[in-house]
Amino acid sequence: MRTAVAALLLASACGSSGTGATGGDANGAHDAVVDTTTPLLCGTRTGMRGKTNRTIHIADLDRTYIVYLPDVAPTTPIPLVFVHHGYTMSGQNMFDITGYPVLADREHVAVAFPDGQGGPNSTGAPWNVGANVCPAYGVAPPNATGDDFAFLDGMKAEISEDQCIDTAHVFVTGFSMGGYFAHQAGCERTDLAGVAPHSGGTHALDACASAKKPIIIFHGAADPVVPPACDDPNASGGTDASSAARWAAHNGCATTTTSHTVNNGTCVSYDGCPAGGQVELCTFTAMGHCWAGGAGTNVYACGAYASATELEWAFWKTNAW
């Protein structure tokens, strides 16, 4: 019974290069099918500011995503954050829940909200999460077969036409299945400055391309979908195979931690981590499978907790610059 319920919860929780005209919707967004075959100097296209909806052809798939650009001079290099959704969710969900557009305006950050390989709200596997990852309750998270790393590269190149990107400060975060992907991206991509998985899990980090990576991890202590022990070695069932312990060992940190409280939660930082290899884990009391500090009434937004969006940005500003 627990397996069946968990499978249902997981399903509900977690989506040709060409040219085309753009048209606005009721929210001021634009649809755009973009041509990435001819590289341009960065910041040369100035008409797609604010929120825009986009399509790009990558690895034989048409991939969709949302971009939010703050009101910054297009030729000024700014950081870029990719925000990945959970199973059966969408980039639009993450746009609504995380509050990243507000942070983007305040901090001058470009933000991309990609859809999974099947598109928004798909029941297909959304992301490349790797093999032998920590399972959800009774469910092995599916590993998508497309190329989500090529998708990252394609989005970054296309966004660069609108806004110069500070390529030394590109980050990946994600929720649920998107959290699994953020772990995998931190492992596989040496060009990312930091990652922030939320409510996901990972695999053994023995074969990572990245020797170390600044990482902050989030999980609800009462998550009924992905066990808290997937991230928290001090949760019931947690071990040195929990992601925080694995990342601490991989990055060369000590096994001891220093803690501080946040709104309805606790964050622990591993001691003795090398520069560029800091590890922090934030857990939230009685919180289920949802984005901490999330905005709105969506079931995956838990507004009574410290904002994961603000916590991860503060962590990266401290540890990834």
C-alpha positions, -999 to 999 in steps of 0.1 A, spaced: 0 0 0 28 24 9 44 17 -25 12 24 -44 6 56 -25 42 68 -30 41 60 -67 9 81 -70 25 110 -50 57 108 -71 36 109 -103 18 140 -91 49 158 -79 72 159 -105 82 183 -172 148 219 -355 167 247 -348 145 272 -366 133 307 -366 99 321 -358 80 353 -349 74 362 -313 40 370 -299 30 381 -264 6 363 -241 -15 377 -213 14 375 -189 37 394 -212 55 362 -223 66 355 -258 68 323 -278 100 319 -298 115 292 -319 151 302 -321 180 296 -344 211 286 -326 231 276 -358 247 310 -362 264 322 -331 261 359 -324 280 383 -301 264 383 -267 237 408 -258 229 417 -294 192 409 -294 174 433 -271 137 426 -277 132 395 -254 133 409 -219 114 399 -189 96 366 -193 97 347 -226 87 312 -236 111 295 -260 117 264 -280 151 249 -291 159 218 -311 185 197 -292 196 161 -297 166 154 -320 141 168 -296 122 201 -295 127 213 -260 107 241 -244 117 265 -216 110 298 -200 136 326 -196 134 355 -172 158 384 -178 161 414 -155 163 450 -167 201 451 -171 222 464 -200 223 434 -224 261 436 -227 267 434 -190 276 398 -180 253 384 -153 250 350 -136 226 324 -149 205 299 -128 187 269 -143 157 258 -123 145 222 -130 110 210 -121 98 177 -107 79 148 -122 47 158 -141 55 194 -133 66 222 -156 90 251 -159 60 274 -154 53 257 -120 89 265 -109 85 301 -123 54 305 -101 66 287 -70 103 296 -64 101 334 -65 132 335 -87 119 363 -110 119 386 -79 154 376 -70 165 380 -106 154 416 -106 170 424 -73 203 405 -78 206 409 -116 205 372 -125 192 355 -156 170 325 -149 159 296 -171 131 272 -162 133 242 -186 107 216 -193 115 179 -191 120 158 -222 83 150 -227 74 187 -223 55 204 -195 33 182 -172 45 150 -190 44 116 -173 76 106 -191 110 107 -175 120 144 -174 158 144 -168 191 126 -169 195 116 -133 221 89 -135 219 52 -125 215 36 -91 202 67 -75 185 68 -40 150 55 -47 118 72 -38 95 52 -15 92 20 -36 99 37 -69 131 39 -89 133 74 -104 134 70 -142 164 82 -161 155 100 -193 172 90 -225 177 124 -242 207 148 -236 199 173 -209 235 185 -207 233 195 -244 200 212 -235 219 232 -208 245 243 -234 219 251 -260 198 273 -236 229 291 -224 241 299 -259 206 311 -269 201 332 -238 235 348 -245 221 364 -276 198 384 -253 221 389 -224 259 384 -218 264 356 -193 290 355 -166 301 320 -175 321 316 -143 288 318 -124 263 294 -139 242 273 -114 217 245 -114 189 239 -89 159 217 -91 130 201 -71 122 164 -68 132 148 -101 148 181 -108 167 177 -75 180 144 -87 192 162 -119 209 189 -99 229 163 -81 238 147 -114 247 180 -130 270 188 -100 287 155 -105 291 156 -143 296 193 -152 329 209 -142 317 242 -157 290 248 -131 299 271 -102 275 254 -78 243 233 -75 213 232 -51 192 200 -52 158 201 -34 140 169 -23 160 146 -45 187 121 -41 219 109 -59 242 79 -65 277 71 -55 299 100 -66 330 79 -74 331 86 -111 322 123 -111 340 145 -136 339 173 -109 365 168 -82 345 190 -59 315 213 -61 298 238 -38 265 223 -30 235 232 -7 209 205 -3 172 209 9 148 183 21 115 182 41 118 160 73 83 146 66 87 140 28 63 112 18 77 108 -17 115 109 -16 128 97 18 146 124 38 174 98 42 182 102 5 198 135 15 201 136 53 224 111 70 208 119 104 173 111 92 157 78 100 175 53 77 202 78 68 237 65 63 270 76 47 252 69 14 229 99 20 238 126 -4 251 152 21 275 126 35 285 115 0 292 150 -11 311 159 20 334 128 15 337 135 -22 346 172 -17 371 164 11 352 178 41 354 166 77 325 144 90 316 170 117 292 198 111 282 232 124 245 241 125 223 272 125 186 276 126 164 290 98 126 295 98 111 261 108 143 243 99 180 237 105 210 241 82 242 222 88 275 230 72 303 204 70 335 214 86 369 215 69 356 217 34 381 230 8 374 263 -10 350 255 -38 338 223 -21 316 236 7 286 213 16 255 225 34 222 206 42 190 223 52 161 202 66 127 215 75 106 204 104 74 185 95 77 197 58 65 173 31 74 171 -6 74 208 -16 97 238 -22 107 255 10 94 291 12 74 285 -21 50 312 -32 13 308 -40 -12 280 -32 4 252 -53 6 220 -34 44 220 -40 49 254 -24 55 254 14 55 290 23 58 286 60 95 277 58 127 296 50 130 302 13 152 277 -5 156 302 -33 171 328 -9 192 303 10 208 288 -21 215 322 -36 232 333 -4 252 301 -2 264 305 -38 273 342 -32 294 331 -2 310 300 -15 310 301 -53 326 335 -61 
